[in-house]
Protein backbone atom coordinates (compact mmCIF):
# COMPACT_ATOMS: atom_id res chain seq x y z
CA UNK A 1 0.00 0.00 0.00
CA UNK A 2 2.91 2.37 0.64
CA UNK A 3 4.11 2.30 -2.94
CA UNK A 4 0.55 2.69 -4.18
CA UNK A 5 0.22 5.97 -2.29
CA UNK A 6 3.44 7.52 -3.58
CA UNK A 7 1.36 9.96 -5.63
CA UNK A 8 -1.94 11.33 -4.36
CA UNK A 9 -3.31 12.54 -7.70
CA UNK A 10 -4.51 9.10 -8.92
CA UNK A 11 -6.29 8.62 -5.60
CA UNK A 12 -8.68 11.45 -6.40
CA UNK A 13 -10.14 9.53 -9.34
CA UNK A 14 -11.98 7.01 -7.17
CA UNK A 15 -11.35 3.30 -7.40
CA UNK A 16 -10.15 1.33 -4.40
CA UNK A 17 -8.80 4.40 -2.54
CA UNK A 18 -10.56 6.78 -0.18
CA UNK A 19 -8.97 9.95 1.20
CA UNK A 20 -10.17 11.68 4.35
CA UNK A 21 -8.80 14.27 6.76
CA UNK A 22 -6.47 12.88 9.37
CA UNK A 23 -5.13 14.22 12.64
CA UNK A 24 -2.83 17.19 12.74
CA UNK A 25 0.58 16.56 14.30
CA UNK A 26 3.88 18.21 15.06
CA UNK A 27 6.67 16.63 13.01
CA UNK A 28 10.17 17.79 13.92
CA UNK A 29 8.55 20.64 15.83
CA UNK A 30 6.59 21.88 12.81
CA UNK A 31 2.81 21.66 12.28
CA UNK A 32 1.67 19.04 9.79
CA UNK A 33 -1.74 18.16 8.40
CA UNK A 34 -2.78 14.52 8.13
CA UNK A 35 -4.49 12.64 5.31
CA UNK A 36 -5.81 9.12 5.90
CA UNK A 37 -5.55 6.87 2.85
CA UNK A 38 -7.81 3.84 2.88
CA UNK A 39 -7.74 1.01 0.35
CA UNK A 40 -10.21 -1.82 -0.03
CA UNK A 41 -7.45 -4.45 0.30
CA UNK A 42 -5.01 -2.85 2.76
CA UNK A 43 -5.01 -1.33 6.23
CA UNK A 44 -5.23 2.49 6.27
CA UNK A 45 -2.13 4.65 6.40
CA UNK A 46 -1.77 8.30 7.42
CA UNK A 47 0.36 10.76 5.48
CA UNK A 48 1.43 14.01 7.16
CA UNK A 49 2.34 17.05 5.11
CA UNK A 50 4.16 20.12 6.43
CA UNK A 51 1.56 22.90 6.67
CA UNK A 52 3.89 25.56 5.27
CA UNK A 53 5.82 23.71 2.55
CA UNK A 54 3.36 20.92 1.62
CA UNK A 55 6.18 18.35 1.74
CA UNK A 56 5.47 14.80 2.85
CA UNK A 57 7.17 14.60 6.26
CA UNK A 58 5.69 11.47 7.88
CA UNK A 59 3.97 8.21 6.99
CA UNK A 60 2.23 6.18 9.71
CA UNK A 61 0.94 2.65 9.15
CA UNK A 62 0.20 -0.56 11.00
CA UNK A 63 3.03 -3.05 10.98
CA UNK A 64 5.09 -5.51 12.98
CA UNK A 65 8.00 -4.98 15.34
CA UNK A 66 11.15 -7.11 15.38
CA UNK A 67 9.30 -9.72 17.49
CA UNK A 68 6.36 -9.92 15.09
CA UNK A 69 4.01 -7.97 17.38
CA UNK A 70 1.46 -5.56 15.89
CA UNK A 71 2.67 -1.97 16.28
CA UNK A 72 2.35 1.42 14.65
CA UNK A 73 5.23 2.06 12.25
CA UNK A 74 6.33 5.61 11.45
CA UNK A 75 8.61 6.84 8.72
CA UNK A 76 9.79 10.45 9.00
CA UNK A 77 11.22 12.21 5.95
CA UNK A 78 13.59 15.11 6.67
CA UNK A 79 16.45 17.21 5.37
CA UNK A 80 14.80 17.92 2.00
CA UNK A 81 17.21 19.16 -0.65
CA UNK A 82 16.79 19.98 -4.33
CA UNK A 83 17.82 17.23 -6.76
CA UNK A 84 17.34 18.13 -10.41
CA UNK A 85 14.74 20.68 -9.35
CA UNK A 86 12.83 18.24 -7.11
CA UNK A 87 12.94 18.49 -3.31
CA UNK A 88 13.73 15.04 -1.92
CA UNK A 89 14.34 13.87 1.66
CA UNK A 90 17.92 13.05 2.52
CA UNK A 91 17.20 11.58 5.97
CA UNK A 92 14.62 8.84 6.53
CA UNK A 93 13.95 7.62 10.08
CA UNK A 94 11.78 4.57 10.78
CA UNK A 95 10.25 3.67 14.16
CA UNK A 96 8.14 0.72 15.27
CA UNK A 97 6.06 0.93 18.42
CA UNK A 98 7.78 4.17 19.37
CA UNK A 99 11.28 2.66 19.13
CA UNK A 100 13.71 3.87 16.48
CA UNK A 101 14.52 1.05 14.07
CA UNK A 102 16.64 2.75 11.43
CA UNK A 103 18.00 6.04 10.15
CA UNK A 104 19.05 6.32 6.53
CA UNK A 105 21.05 9.22 5.16
CA UNK A 106 20.90 9.54 1.39
CA UNK A 107 24.23 10.55 -0.04
CA UNK A 108 23.15 10.79 -3.67
CA UNK A 109 20.01 10.42 -5.78
CA UNK A 110 20.28 9.43 -9.44
CA UNK A 111 17.07 10.28 -11.28
CA UNK A 112 16.19 8.70 -14.60
CA UNK A 113 15.64 11.13 -17.45
CA UNK A 114 13.22 8.78 -19.19
CA UNK A 115 11.55 5.45 -18.48
CA UNK A 116 10.58 3.02 -21.21
CA UNK A 117 6.77 2.52 -21.34
CA UNK A 118 7.28 -1.25 -21.39
CA UNK A 119 8.34 -1.05 -17.73
CA UNK A 120 4.70 -0.35 -16.82
CA UNK A 121 3.07 -3.21 -18.74
CA UNK A 122 1.53 -6.00 -16.68
CA UNK A 123 2.94 -9.44 -17.34
N, C-alpha and C positions, 0 to 999 in steps of 0.2 A: 504494500500500500504506500510505502514511503516514496518509492520511485514513481508511482502513479500520480503523486501529488506534487511533483517537482514544478509543474506549471499550473497555476490556478485557472487560466483562461479556458481550457477545455472543460473544466468543471462547471462552468456557468451554462453550458449547453444541455444540461440535464443528464440523462443516462443513470448509471449506478451511483453517482456521487450526489451528496447533499451538503451544502455549505450553510453554516449558521453562526451567529455571533458566539464567541467564546469569552472566557474571563480575561480581564485585563491583568497585567502582571508587570513587575519591575524585573528587567533583565539587565544585568550588569549596571544596576542603579538607574536605568532609564525606563520610562514608561513604554509599554508595548501593548498592542491590541491583539486579542486572540480570535482565531477563526477555527471552528470545529469542522473537520472534514469527515463525513460519514460515507461509507461505501457498503453496498448490499452484501459483500462477501468478506469484509474485513472489519476489525474493531476500529472505532473512531480514533483519530489523532487530532491534536491541537497544534496549530501553527501560530506563532507570535511574531508580529511585525513591529519594528520600532515605530512609534507614533510620529516622530519627526522625519525620519529618512525613508520609511516604508520598507526597509530591508528586512528579510527573514532573519530573525535572531535566535529563535528557539523552536524546537519541534518536541512535542511530548506525546508519548504513545505507550500503550500497554506492552509489556515484554517480560522477559525472564532475567533473573540475576544469575550469578555464576553457579548457584546451587540448584537452578531450575525452578525457583520460586517465582510466582507472579509478582511483578513490581511495576512501578511507573518508570519508564526510561525517558531521559531528557537528553537532547543534543542541543548544545548552544554554539551558535556561529558568531565569531567575533573577528576583530582586526581586519575589517573589510578594506581591500586595496584595489585600485583599478588595474585590470589586466585586459589589454586590447580594448579599452573603453568600457569594460564591464566590471562592476564592483563585485568582488568575490571574497568570501571569508578565508582568512589565512590561519585561523585557529579554530579548531573544532573540539569541543569538550563533551564527553558522553558520561552520563551518570545513570545508575540503576538503583532504585530504592533509596535515593538520596546520597549514595556513595559514588564518588568519582571512579570511573572505570578506565577512561583513557583521555589523553589530550594529544591531538595531532597538530603539528605546525606544518603548514604547506610552504615549502621552499620555492616551488615553481609550478605554475600552471602552463600547460601547452594546449591551446585551443585549436581545434580543426578549422580550417578555412571553409571546407566543404565536406559534405557527407553524401556518399552515393545512396540514391533512393532505394537500391536493393537491400540496404541494411535494415529497412523498415518493413520488408515483406514478410508475412507470416509463412512459416514452413509447414 
